[in-house]
Amino acid sequence: MLNRRNALKVAAAGGAAALFPWDRLTGAGSQAVASSLATAEAAPIVPFAHAMPLPKNLKPTSFTATSDLYEIRMQEAQVEIVKGLMSKVRTYDGTFPGPTIRATQGREVVVRQINELQVNTAVHLHGAHVLSEHDGLPMDTIVPGGERTYRYPNNQPAASLWYHDHAHHLEAENVFMGLHGLYLLTDHNERTLPLPSGPYDVPLVIRDARVEADGTLLYTRPSDCPHMLVNGKERPYFQVAARKYRFRVYNACANRYVKLRFADGIEFTQIGTDGGFLETPVQQSELLMLGGERADIVVDFSRYKVGDSVVLENPGAQSIERPEVMRFDIVRTAPDYSFVPGRLTTYPPQPTPTVERDFEIRTFPAMTINGQSYDPNRVDITAKLGTTEVWTVRNVEAPAAPGKPDFHLWHSFHTHLTYFRVLERNGKPAGTRDLGLKDTVTLGPGDTVKIAMTWGPYTGQYLYHCHQLGHSSGGQMGRIDIVA
């Protein structure tokens, strides 16, 4: 059977063979991986056997006048992902996903991360505006037995952030094996909005997995990952009241896109994205999300009767996969005084850009941006603090042949330090798919997007990369230095 250590060796030798279809790869390594998977047996899929849990909230270990202090131990744990099987995972504080940190705008969070694993780690708070030394750069690793303290100032509006591993060449495997958790930042504006709150504000951390018949969580290519998890459980059910709920939807997949819709076609209201609230809500019937993207939605279950159920499905699943993601069971009535207002926030005006740049992303024959793989000692871009730039990003991959897996041909372009706005997609103004403040944007084969960002609020070394983490692990990443 292919184990994780051998998968990584093959990936390094064969161009990420463990992540991509064999017909685009050559060499004995890729054949060995294919043969191993052909004889492996995935655990059976039994939808809706689990009740969906909620990630636990982490409590501070202490406080100061300006800061909340936390301690997290990265450690292995045994968890039940598929009903009746125990799987060994890598965790933050023993839970899968990791515990949720709840932060408040203007109040610093300080996290002491202790690495009790057998692999290097680096913790990146995705979507946060932090100093370079606290950004979790790929070479700023925490060795086994080591520790590092990260400081997060939280001087930005409310947003659904998340923290995950970013150790170079290991981030995809580490995240797949469990090193990801939520970080929910609130502010005064959010607290004044009449949105569903408390038990009606629920995170949905969606990701794929491959669990073997013996319970082993196997890191491999997404086309061989038939299990779909929500909050760490395989295709769970969640009991709801016949009222409105706010769902913070995360694509925490290492290497896969998902499309999300309700099986009966009902619409829902999108109120936010990566960088927080949209200015005004929009009606949607489907979400297309790649790794790292978030969507904040409100679903009104009052349209159903007690005793009804509705399935959230993934029409982006392969033909050999089950489309169900989870099931919502309407089990009771409840009073509901929440509503979605017509305006949620106001963005500052978009400054006039003074710099334009072009980026070309390739997977084959090597994982590159503008023909180069990541070198931490090479400065790819130098940008001035406060400068507004427009980047044109092209995915030059051709679509896959009909019926072939295509996850490896998609890219999820992510910038650290700042948010951007999507100006155009394929030469047309951005539509509802690309609204709001983003830190990650989806590019299908042949897609071109134009994005605008203002660099700040800090100087120092940062990154831009594909958030298909198998791609960034393989080198699809660049260094940007922000200078005064």
ROGU-929070 format. One record per residue (C-alpha): residue number from 0; x, y, z. Coordinates in Angstrom, 1 decimal, padded with zeros to 4 digits. Each point is the difference from the previous one (the first is absolute). Layout:
REM ROGU-929070
+------+--------+--------+--------+
: resi :     c1 :     c2 :     c3 :
+------+--------+--------+--------+
:  NUM :      X :      Y :      Z :
...
+------+--------+--------+--------+
***
This chain:
REM ROGU-929070
+------+--------+--------+--------+
: resi :     c1 :     c2 :     c3 :
+------+--------+--------+--------+
:    0 :  000.0 :  000.0 :  000.0 :
:    1 :  001.2 :  003.5 : -000.8 :
:    2 :  000.9 :  001.8 :  003.3 :
:    3 :  000.4 :  003.7 :  000.5 :
:    4 :  003.8 : -000.1 :  000.1 :
:    5 :  000.2 : -001.9 : -003.3 :
:    6 : -002.6 :  002.3 : -001.6 :
:    7 :  002.2 :  003.0 :  000.9 :
:    8 :  003.1 : -001.7 : -001.5 :
:    9 : -001.9 : -000.7 : -003.2 :
:   10 : -001.3 :  003.5 : -000.1 :
:   11 :  003.4 :  001.5 :  000.3 :
:   12 :  001.5 : -002.4 : -002.6 :
:   13 : -002.9 : -000.1 : -002.5 :
:   14 : -001.4 :  003.5 : -000.1 :
:   15 : -002.7 : -000.4 :  002.7 :
:   16 : -001.0 : -003.4 : -001.3 :
:   17 : -002.0 : -000.6 :  003.1 :
:   18 : -002.3 :  002.9 : -000.9 :
:   19 : -000.5 : -000.1 : -003.8 :
:   20 : -001.5 : -002.5 : -002.5 :
:   21 :  002.5 : -002.5 : -001.3 :
:   22 : -000.5 :  000.7 : -003.7 :
:   23 :  001.8 :  003.3 :  000.3 :
:   24 :  003.0 : -001.5 :  001.9 :
:   25 :  002.8 : -002.4 : -000.9 :
:   26 :  002.5 : -002.1 :  001.9 :
:   27 :  000.1 : -003.0 :  002.3 :
:   28 : -001.1 :  002.1 :  003.0 :
:   29 : -003.4 :  000.9 : -001.4 :
:   30 : -000.6 : -003.6 : -001.0 :
:   31 :  000.8 : -001.2 :  003.5 :
:   32 : -002.5 :  002.5 :  001.4 :
:   33 : -002.7 : -001.0 : -002.4 :
:   34 :  000.5 : -003.7 :  000.7 :
:   35 : -000.1 :  000.6 :  003.8 :
:   36 : -003.3 :  001.9 : -000.3 :
:   37 : -001.5 : -002.6 : -002.3 :
:   38 :  000.3 : -002.6 :  002.7 :
:   39 : -000.9 :  002.2 :  002.9 :
:   40 : -003.5 : -000.1 :  001.4 :
:   41 : -001.9 :  003.2 :  001.1 :
:   42 : -002.3 : -000.2 :  002.9 :
:   43 : -003.7 : -000.3 : -001.0 :
:   44 : -002.0 :  003.1 : -000.3 :
:   45 : -003.2 :  000.2 :  002.1 :
:   46 : -001.5 :  003.5 : -000.3 :
:   47 : -001.6 :  001.6 :  003.1 :
:   48 :  001.3 : -002.5 :  002.5 :
:   49 :  001.6 :  002.8 :  002.1 :
:   50 : -001.6 :  003.0 :  001.8 :
:   51 :  002.0 :  003.0 : -001.1 :
:   52 :  002.1 :  001.4 :  002.9 :
:   53 :  001.0 :  003.6 :  000.5 :
:   54 :  003.7 :  000.8 :  000.5 :
:   55 :  000.8 :  000.8 :  003.6 :
:   56 :  000.7 :  003.6 :  001.0 :
:   57 :  003.5 :  000.4 :  001.4 :
:   58 :  000.2 :  001.9 :  003.3 :
:   59 :  002.9 :  002.4 :  000.7 :
:   60 :  002.5 : -001.2 :  002.6 :
:   61 :  000.3 :  003.6 :  001.3 :
:   62 : -000.7 :  003.7 : -000.8 :
:   63 :  001.7 :  003.3 :  000.1 :
:   64 : -001.5 :  003.5 : -000.4 :
:   65 :  000.5 : -000.2 : -003.8 :
:   66 :  000.4 : -003.7 : -000.9 :
:   67 : -001.5 : -003.5 :  000.3 :
:   68 :  002.6 : -002.7 :  000.4 :
:   69 : -000.5 : -003.6 : -001.3 :
:   70 :  002.1 : -003.2 :  000.0 :
:   71 : -000.4 : -002.7 : -002.7 :
:   72 :  001.8 : -003.3 : -000.1 :
:   73 :  000.4 : -001.6 : -003.4 :
:   74 : -000.4 : -003.7 :  000.6 :
:   75 : -001.2 : -003.3 : -001.5 :
:   76 : -003.4 : -001.2 :  001.0 :
:   77 : -002.4 : -002.9 : -000.8 :
:   78 : -003.4 :  001.3 : -001.3 :
:   79 : -003.1 : -001.6 : -001.6 :
:   80 : -000.3 :  001.4 : -003.5 :
:   81 : -001.9 : -002.9 : -001.5 :
:   82 : -002.6 : -001.7 :  002.2 :
:   83 :  001.6 : -002.8 :  002.0 :
:   84 :  003.6 :  000.6 : -001.1 :
:   85 :  002.8 :  001.9 :  001.9 :
:   86 :  002.5 :  002.0 : -002.0 :
:   87 :  003.3 :  001.5 :  001.0 :
:   88 :  000.1 :  003.8 : -000.8 :
:   89 :  002.2 :  003.0 :  000.6 :
:   90 : -001.8 :  002.5 :  002.2 :
:   91 :  000.0 :  003.3 :  001.7 :
:   92 : -000.7 : -000.8 :  003.6 :
:   93 : -001.3 : -003.5 : -000.7 :
:   94 : -003.1 :  000.9 : -002.0 :
:   95 : -000.9 : -000.5 : -003.7 :
:   96 : -000.4 :  002.7 : -001.2 :
:   97 :  002.0 :  002.1 :  002.4 :
:   98 : -001.7 :  002.2 :  002.7 :
:   99 : -001.6 :  003.3 : -001.0 :
:  100 :  001.6 :  003.2 :  001.3 :
:  101 : -002.5 :  002.9 :  000.3 :
:  102 :  001.7 :  003.4 : -000.3 :
:  103 : -001.2 :  003.6 :  000.3 :
:  104 :  001.1 :  002.9 : -002.2 :
:  105 :  002.6 :  002.1 :  001.8 :
:  106 :  000.9 : -002.6 :  002.6 :
:  107 :  003.2 : -002.0 : -000.6 :
:  108 :  000.1 : -003.8 :  000.0 :
:  109 :  003.2 : -001.7 :  001.0 :
:  110 :  000.3 : -003.7 : -000.8 :
:  111 :  002.9 : -002.2 :  001.3 :
:  112 :  000.2 : -003.0 : -002.4 :
:  113 :  001.8 : -003.0 :  001.3 :
:  114 :  001.0 : -002.7 : -002.6 :
:  115 : -000.4 : -003.5 :  001.5 :
:  116 : -000.1 : -001.6 : -003.5 :
:  117 :  002.8 : -001.8 : -001.8 :
:  118 : -000.1 :  002.5 : -003.0 :
:  119 :  000.9 :  003.6 : -000.4 :
:  120 : -002.9 :  002.5 :  000.1 :
:  121 : -000.7 :  003.7 : -000.5 :
:  122 : -003.2 :  001.6 :  000.9 :
:  123 : -001.6 :  002.5 : -002.4 :
:  124 : -003.1 :  002.0 :  001.0 :
:  125 : -001.7 :  000.2 : -003.4 :
:  126 : -001.6 :  003.3 : -000.8 :
:  127 :  001.6 :  001.9 :  002.9 :
:  128 :  002.0 :  003.2 : -000.2 :
:  129 :  003.1 : -000.8 :  002.0 :
:  130 :  003.7 :  000.8 :  000.2 :
:  131 :  002.2 : -002.1 : -002.2 :
:  132 :  001.6 : -001.8 :  003.0 :
:  133 : -003.4 : -001.2 :  001.1 :
:  134 : -001.3 : -001.0 : -003.4 :
:  135 :  001.2 : -003.6 :  000.1 :
:  136 :  002.4 :  000.2 : -003.0 :
:  137 :  000.9 : -003.4 : -001.5 :
:  138 :  003.6 :  000.0 :  001.3 :
:  139 : -000.9 :  001.4 :  003.5 :
:  140 : -000.7 : -003.5 :  001.2 :
:  141 : -000.6 : -001.4 :  003.5 :
:  142 :  002.1 : -003.2 :  000.2 :
:  143 : -001.3 : -003.0 :  002.0 :
:  144 :  000.3 :  000.8 :  003.6 :
:  145 :  000.2 :  003.8 : -000.7 :
:  146 : -002.4 :  002.8 :  000.5 :
:  147 : -000.8 :  003.5 : -001.4 :
:  148 : -002.2 :  002.8 :  001.2 :
:  149 : -002.1 :  001.8 : -002.6 :
:  150 : -001.6 :  003.5 :  000.6 :
:  151 : -003.1 :  001.0 : -001.9 :
:  152 : -001.0 :  003.7 :  000.4 :
:  153 : -003.6 : -000.4 : -001.4 :
:  154 :  000.0 :  003.6 : -001.5 :
:  155 : -002.4 : -000.9 : -002.8 :
:  156 : -003.8 : -000.5 : -000.4 :
:  157 : -001.9 : -003.1 :  001.0 :
:  158 :  000.8 : -003.0 : -002.1 :
:  159 : -000.1 : -003.8 :  000.0 :
:  160 :  003.8 : -000.8 :  000.0 :
:  161 :  001.7 : -003.3 :  000.6 :
:  162 :  003.4 : -001.2 :  001.1 :
:  163 :  001.9 : -002.9 : -001.7 :
:  164 :  003.4 : -001.4 : -000.6 :
:  165 :  002.4 :  001.7 : -002.5 :
:  166 :  003.3 : -001.9 :  000.4 :
:  167 :  001.6 : -000.2 : -003.5 :
:  168 : -000.4 : -003.4 : -001.8 :
:  169 : -002.2 : -001.2 :  002.9 :
:  170 : -003.0 :  002.4 :  000.1 :
:  171 : -002.2 : -002.1 : -002.2 :
:  172 :  000.5 : -003.2 :  002.0 :
:  173 : -000.1 :  001.8 :  003.3 :
:  174 : -003.3 :  001.7 : -000.8 :
:  175 : -001.4 : -003.2 : -001.5 :
:  176 :  000.9 : -001.9 :  003.2 :
:  177 : -001.8 :  002.5 :  002.1 :
:  178 :  002.0 :  003.2 :  000.7 :
:  179 : -002.7 :  002.5 : -000.5 :
:  180 : -002.3 :  002.0 :  002.3 :
:  181 : -002.4 :  003.0 :  000.0 :
:  182 :  000.7 :  003.5 :  001.1 :
:  183 : -003.1 :  002.2 :  000.2 :
:  184 :  000.6 :  003.7 :  000.2 :
:  185 : -002.9 :  002.3 :  001.1 :
:  186 : -000.4 :  003.7 :  000.2 :
:  187 : -002.6 :  002.6 :  001.0 :
:  188 : -001.7 :  000.1 : -003.4 :
:  189 : -000.6 : -003.8 :  000.1 :
:  190 : -001.4 :  000.1 :  003.5 :
:  191 : -002.5 :  002.6 : -001.0 :
:  192 : -001.4 : -001.9 : -003.0 :
:  193 : -003.2 : -001.9 :  000.5 :
:  194 :  001.4 : -003.2 : -001.5 :
:  195 : -000.5 : -003.5 :  001.5 :
:  196 :  002.4 : -000.4 :  002.9 :
:  197 :  000.9 : -002.2 :  002.9 :
:  198 : -001.1 : -003.6 : -000.7 :
:  199 : -001.3 :  001.1 : -003.4 :
:  200 :  003.5 :  001.1 : -001.2 :
:  201 :  001.6 : -003.2 : -001.1 :
:  202 :  003.4 : -000.8 : -001.7 :
:  203 :  000.1 : -002.6 : -002.8 :
:  204 :  003.6 : -001.2 : -000.6 :
:  205 : -000.3 : -002.0 : -003.2 :
:  206 :  002.9 : -002.2 : -001.3 :
:  207 :  000.7 : -003.3 : -001.7 :
:  208 :  001.9 : -003.0 :  001.4 :
:  209 :  000.9 : -003.6 : -000.7 :
:  210 : -000.5 : -002.3 :  003.0 :
:  211 :  001.1 : -003.6 : -000.6 :
:  212 : -002.0 : -003.0 :  001.1 :
:  213 :  002.3 : -000.3 :  003.1 :
:  214 : -000.6 :  003.7 :  000.9 :
:  215 :  003.3 :  001.4 : -001.4 :
:  216 : -000.4 :  003.6 : -001.2 :
:  217 :  002.0 : -000.2 : -003.2 :
:  218 :  001.5 :  003.1 : -001.6 :
:  219 : -000.4 : -000.4 : -003.8 :
:  220 : -001.3 :  001.7 : -003.1 :
:  221 : -003.6 :  001.5 :  000.3 :
:  222 : -001.3 : -002.3 : -002.8 :
:  223 :  000.5 : -002.9 :  002.4 :
:  224 : -001.6 :  001.7 :  003.0 :
:  225 : -003.7 : -001.1 :  000.1 :
:  226 : -000.8 :  001.1 :  003.5 :
:  227 : -001.5 :  003.5 :  000.5 :
:  228 :  000.3 :  001.4 :  003.5 :
:  229 : -001.8 :  002.8 :  001.7 :
:  230 :  001.5 :  001.1 :  003.4 :
:  231 :  002.1 : -003.2 : -000.1 :
:  232 : -002.8 : -002.5 : -000.5 :
:  233 : -000.9 : -001.9 : -003.2 :
:  234 : -003.2 :  001.3 : -001.6 :
:  235 : -001.7 :  000.9 :  003.3 :
:  236 : -003.5 :  001.1 :  000.8 :
:  237 : -000.9 :  003.2 :  001.9 :
:  238 : -003.2 :  000.6 :  001.8 :
:  239 : -001.4 :  003.5 : -000.4 :
:  240 : -003.0 :  002.0 :  000.9 :
:  241 : -002.5 :  001.4 : -002.6 :
:  242 :  001.6 :  003.5 :  000.0 :
:  243 :  003.0 :  001.8 : -001.4 :
:  244 :  003.6 : -001.1 :  000.5 :
:  245 :  003.3 :  001.6 : -000.8 :
:  246 :  002.6 : -002.4 : -001.4 :
:  247 :  003.7 :  000.8 : -000.3 :
:  248 :  001.0 : -002.3 : -002.8 :
:  249 :  003.7 : -000.9 : -000.4 :
:  250 :  001.7 : -002.0 : -002.7 :
:  251 :  002.8 : -001.6 :  002.0 :
:  252 :  000.9 : -002.5 : -002.7 :
:  253 :  003.7 : -000.3 : -000.7 :
:  254 : -000.5 : -000.5 : -003.8 :
:  255 : -003.6 :  000.0 : -001.1 :
:  256 : -002.8 :  002.4 : -001.0 :
:  257 : -003.6 : -000.5 :  001.1 :
:  258 : -003.3 :  001.2 : -001.4 :
:  259 : -002.7 :  000.3 :  002.6 :
:  260 : -003.7 :  000.2 : -000.4 :
:  261 : -003.1 : -001.3 :  001.7 :
:  262 : -001.5 : -003.0 : -001.7 :
:  263 : -003.4 :  001.6 : -000.4 :
:  264 :  001.5 :  003.1 : -001.6 :
:  265 : -000.9 :  002.5 :  002.7 :
:  266 :  001.7 :  003.4 :  000.0 :
:  267 :  002.0 :  001.3 :  002.9 :
:  268 :  001.3 :  003.5 :  000.9 :
:  269 :  003.8 :  000.6 : -000.2 :
:  270 :  001.1 :  002.7 :  002.5 :
:  271 :  003.7 : -000.4 :  000.0 :
:  272 :  003.2 : -001.5 : -001.5 :
:  273 :  003.7 : -000.3 :  000.9 :
:  274 :  000.5 :  003.5 :  001.3 :
:  275 : -003.3 :  000.4 :  001.8 :
:  276 : -003.4 :  001.4 : -000.8 :
:  277 : -001.1 :  000.9 : -003.5 :
:  278 : -001.3 :  003.6 : -000.3 :
:  279 : -003.5 : -001.3 : -000.9 :
:  280 : -001.3 : -003.6 :  000.1 :
:  281 : -000.5 : -002.1 : -003.1 :
:  282 : -002.2 : -002.9 : -000.8 :
:  283 :  001.8 : -003.2 : -001.1 :
:  284 : -001.0 : -003.5 : -000.8 :
:  285 :  003.6 : -001.5 : -000.4 :
:  286 :  003.5 :  000.7 :  001.4 :
:  287 :  003.2 : -001.0 : -001.8 :
:  288 :  002.8 :  000.0 :  002.4 :
:  289 :  003.7 : -001.1 : -000.1 :
:  290 :  002.3 : -000.6 :  002.9 :
:  291 :  000.3 :  003.0 :  002.4 :
:  292 : -003.2 :  001.7 : -001.2 :
:  293 : -002.8 :  000.9 :  002.5 :
:  294 : -003.6 :  000.9 : -000.6 :
:  295 : -002.4 :  001.5 :  002.7 :
:  296 : -003.6 : -001.0 : -000.8 :
:  297 : -003.4 :  000.2 :  001.6 :
:  298 : -002.5 : -002.9 : -000.6 :
:  299 : -003.6 :  000.3 :  001.0 :
:  300 : -001.4 : -003.4 :  001.1 :
:  301 : -003.4 :  001.4 :  000.8 :
:  302 : -001.1 : -001.0 : -003.5 :
:  303 :  000.1 : -003.6 :  001.2 :
:  304 : -002.3 : -001.9 :  002.4 :
:  305 :  001.2 : -001.7 :  003.1 :
:  306 :  001.0 : -003.5 : -001.1 :
:  307 :  001.4 :  001.1 : -003.4 :
:  308 :  003.6 : -000.4 : -001.0 :
:  309 :  002.1 :  001.6 : -002.7 :
:  310 :  003.4 : -001.1 : -001.3 :
:  311 :  002.9 :  002.2 : -000.8 :
:  312 :  001.7 : -001.5 : -003.0 :
:  313 :  003.1 :  000.4 : -002.1 :
:  314 : -000.7 :  000.0 : -003.8 :
:  315 :  003.7 :  000.4 : -000.5 :
:  316 :  000.6 : -003.6 :  001.3 :
:  317 :  001.4 : -002.5 : -002.4 :
:  318 : -002.4 : -002.4 : -001.7 :
:  319 :  001.3 : -002.9 :  002.1 :
:  320 : -000.6 :  002.0 :  003.3 :
:  321 : -003.1 :  000.6 :  002.0 :
:  322 : -001.2 :  003.6 : -000.3 :
:  323 : -001.3 :  000.4 :  003.6 :
:  324 :  001.9 :  002.3 :  002.3 :
:  325 : -002.4 :  000.1 :  003.0 :
:  326 : -003.6 : -000.1 :  001.0 :
:  327 : -002.1 :  002.5 :  001.9 :
:  328 : -002.9 : -001.4 :  002.0 :
:  329 : -002.7 :  002.5 :  001.1 :
:  330 : -001.0 : -001.3 :  003.4 :
:  331 : -001.7 :  002.9 :  001.8 :
:  332 : -001.4 :  003.5 : -000.2 :
:  333 :  001.7 :  003.0 :  001.6 :
:  334 : -000.6 :  003.7 :  000.2 :
:  335 :  002.0 :  002.1 : -002.4 :
:  336 :  000.6 :  003.7 :  000.2 :
:  337 :  003.0 :  000.0 : -002.2 :
:  338 :  000.1 :  001.5 : -003.5 :
:  339 :  002.5 :  000.9 : -002.7 :
:  340 :  000.2 :  003.8 : -000.4 :
:  341 :  000.3 :  001.6 : -003.4 :
:  342 :  003.5 :  001.4 :  000.8 :
:  343 :  002.6 : -001.9 :  002.0 :
:  344 :  003.1 :  002.2 : -000.2 :
:  345 :  001.6 :  002.7 : -002.1 :
:  346 :  003.3 : -000.4 : -001.7 :
:  347 :  002.5 :  002.8 : -000.4 :
:  348 :  000.4 :  001.4 : -003.6 :
:  349 :  002.3 : -002.0 : -002.2 :
:  350 :  003.2 :  002.0 : -000.6 :
:  351 :  001.4 :  000.6 : -003.4 :
:  352 :  002.6 : -002.7 : -000.8 :
:  353 :  003.5 :  001.0 : -000.9 :
:  354 :  001.6 : -003.4 : -000.7 :
:  355 : -001.2 : -002.9 : -002.2 :
:  356 :  001.4 : -003.5 :  000.0 :
:  357 : -000.6 : -003.2 : -001.9 :
:  358 :  000.1 : -003.6 :  001.3 :
:  359 : -000.2 : -003.3 : -001.8 :
:  360 : -000.7 : -003.1 :  002.1 :
:  361 :  001.0 : -003.5 : -001.3 :
:  362 : -000.2 : -003.5 :  001.4 :
:  363 :  001.9 : -001.8 : -002.7 :
:  364 :  002.8 : -000.7 : -000.6 :
:  365 :  000.7 :  001.6 :  003.4 :
:  366 : -002.1 :  001.9 :  002.5 :
:  367 :  001.0 :  003.6 : -000.7 :
:  368 : -001.1 :  003.7 :  000.0 :
:  369 :  001.5 :  001.9 : -002.9 :
:  370 :  002.3 : -003.0 : -000.7 :
:  371 :  001.6 : -000.1 :  003.4 :
:  372 : -000.4 : -002.3 :  003.0 :
:  373 :  000.2 :  001.5 :  003.5 :
:  374 :  003.4 :  001.0 :  001.3 :
:  375 : -000.2 :  001.5 :  003.5 :
:  376 :  003.2 :  001.9 : -000.6 :
:  377 : -001.2 :  001.6 : -003.3 :
:  378 : -002.0 :  003.2 :  000.1 :
:  379 : -002.6 : -000.4 : -002.8 :
:  380 : -001.7 :  003.4 :  000.6 :
:  381 :  000.8 :  003.1 :  001.9 :
:  382 : -003.0 :  002.2 :  000.7 :
:  383 : -000.3 :  003.3 :  001.8 :
:  384 : -002.1 :  000.4 :  003.1 :
:  385 : -003.3 :  001.6 : -000.8 :
:  386 :  000.3 : -000.6 : -003.8 :
:  387 : -003.1 : -001.3 : -001.9 :
:  388 :  000.8 : -002.6 : -002.6 :
:  389 : -002.1 : -001.8 : -002.6 :
:  390 :  001.1 : -003.6 : -000.7 :
:  391 : -001.2 : -002.1 : -003.0 :
:  392 :  000.2 : -003.7 :  000.9 :
:  393 : -000.3 : -002.7 : -002.7 :
:  394 : -000.6 : -003.7 :  000.4 :
:  395 :  001.6 : -001.3 : -003.2 :
:  396 : -001.1 : -003.7 :  000.5 :
:  397 : -002.3 : -001.5 : -002.6 :
:  398 : -003.2 : -001.7 :  001.2 :
:  399 :  000.1 : -003.7 :  000.7 :
:  400 : -001.4 : -002.5 : -002.4 :
:  401 : -003.7 : -000.9 :  000.7 :
:  402 : -000.3 : -002.4 :  002.9 :
:  403 :  003.6 :  000.6 :  001.2 :
:  404 :  000.8 :  001.5 :  003.5 :
:  405 :  000.8 :  003.7 : -000.3 :
:  406 :  000.6 :  001.1 :  003.6 :
:  407 :  003.8 :  000.4 : -000.8 :
:  408 : -000.8 :  002.4 : -002.8 :
:  409 : -001.7 :  002.6 :  002.2 :
:  410 :  001.8 :  002.7 :  001.9 :
:  411 : -000.9 :  002.0 :  003.1 :
:  412 :  002.0 :  003.2 :  000.0 :
:  413 :  000.7 :  001.3 :  003.5 :
:  414 :  001.8 :  003.1 :  001.3 :
:  415 :  001.3 :  000.5 :  003.5 :
:  416 : -000.2 :  003.3 :  002.0 :
:  417 : -002.9 :  001.7 : -001.9 :
:  418 : -003.3 : -000.5 : -001.6 :
:  419 : -000.7 :  000.7 : -003.7 :
:  420 : -003.1 :  000.7 : -002.1 :
:  421 : -000.7 : -002.0 : -003.2 :
:  422 : -000.4 :  002.5 : -002.8 :
:  423 : -000.4 : -002.3 : -003.0 :
:  424 : -000.4 : -003.7 : -000.8 :
:  425 :  000.8 : -001.1 : -003.6 :
:  426 : -000.3 :  003.6 : -001.2 :
:  427 : -003.4 :  000.7 :  001.5 :
:  428 : -000.8 :  002.0 :  003.2 :
:  429 :  000.0 : -002.2 :  003.1 :
:  430 : -003.4 : -001.6 :  000.8 :
:  431 : -001.6 : -001.3 :  003.2 :
:  432 :  002.5 : -002.8 :  000.1 :
:  433 :  002.9 :  002.4 :  000.7 :
:  434 : -001.7 :  002.7 :  002.1 :
:  435 :  001.6 :  001.4 :  003.2 :
:  436 :  003.4 :  000.2 :  001.5 :
:  437 :  001.9 : -003.1 : -000.9 :
:  438 :  003.3 : -001.6 :  000.9 :
:  439 : -000.5 : -003.1 : -002.2 :
:  440 : -001.4 : -000.1 : -003.5 :
:  441 : -001.0 : -003.1 : -002.1 :
:  442 :  001.4 : -000.5 : -003.5 :
:  443 : -001.2 : -002.9 : -002.1 :
:  444 :  001.9 : -001.3 : -003.0 :
:  445 :  000.5 :  002.9 : -002.4 :
:  446 : -001.3 :  002.7 :  002.4 :
:  447 :  001.4 :  003.5 :  000.3 :
:  448 : -000.8 :  002.3 :  002.9 :
:  449 :  001.0 :  003.6 :  000.7 :
:  450 :  000.3 :  000.9 :  003.7 :
:  451 :  000.9 :  003.3 :  001.8 :
:  452 :  001.6 :  000.3 :  003.4 :
:  453 :  001.7 :  002.7 :  002.1 :
:  454 :  003.1 : -001.3 :  001.8 :
:  455 :  000.1 :  000.4 :  003.8 :
:  456 : -000.4 :  000.6 :  002.8 :
:  457 :  003.5 : -001.4 :  000.7 :
:  458 :  003.4 : -000.3 : -001.7 :
:  459 :  002.0 : -003.2 : -000.2 :
:  460 :  000.0 : -003.3 : -001.8 :
:  461 : -003.3 : -001.6 : -001.1 :
:  462 : -001.3 : -002.6 : -002.5 :
:  463 : -002.3 : -000.5 : -002.9 :
:  464 : -000.8 : -003.6 : -001.1 :
:  465 : -002.5 : -002.5 : -001.2 :
:  466 : -002.1 : -001.2 :  002.9 :
:  467 : -000.4 : -003.4 : -001.6 :
:  468 :  002.5 : -001.0 :  002.6 :
:  469 :  001.5 : -002.8 : -002.0 :
:  470 :  001.0 :  002.7 : -002.5 :
:  471 :  001.6 :  002.3 :  002.5 :
:  472 :  001.7 : -002.9 :  001.7 :
:  473 :  001.5 : -000.8 : -003.5 :
:  474 :  001.2 :  003.6 : -000.4 :
:  475 : -002.9 :  002.0 : -001.4 :
:  476 :  000.8 :  003.0 :  002.2 :
:  477 :  001.8 :  003.3 : -000.1 :
:  478 :  001.5 :  002.4 :  002.5 :
:  479 : -001.0 :  003.7 :  000.1 :
:  480 :  001.8 :  002.5 :  002.2 :
:  481 : -001.9 :  003.1 :  001.1 :
:  482 :  002.3 :  002.9 :  000.5 :
:  483 : -000.5 :  003.5 :  001.5 :
+------+--------+--------+--------+
***
